Amino acid sequence: MSSISTRPGIRCGASWIASAPRAVQETFLTVSRKAATFEPGTNFVAWACGIARLKVLETFRQRKRANVLSEAAIIALTEDAPS
């Protein structure tokens, strides 16, 4: 598995890097939709980064779920496997 070091101590798989544009797009959409909830005078960058963090975690969870085979699929694959 290839991996890319983005900062010291942080390693990301190449497949995760491919998902980054979607997470960024979802972040911008959410920031736009929730703009009215931002409190003027507070830290906008921290607020937007909090949204970005949640979107990245959401994207990661969705990718993890998408890569899991159902029990029925596993059984079907083992039945068709040569002995």
Number of C-alpha atoms within 10 A of each C-alpha: 5 8 12 12 10 9 8 6 6 8 12 13 12 12 12 13 11 10 14 14 10 13 20 14 13 18 21 16 12 15 18 10 10 12 11 9 8 13 10 8 6 9 10 12 9 10 13 17 13 12 17 20 13 13 20 18 12 14 18 16 11 11 14 10 10 9 8 10 10 9 9 8 11 11 12 11 11 10 10 8 8 6 5
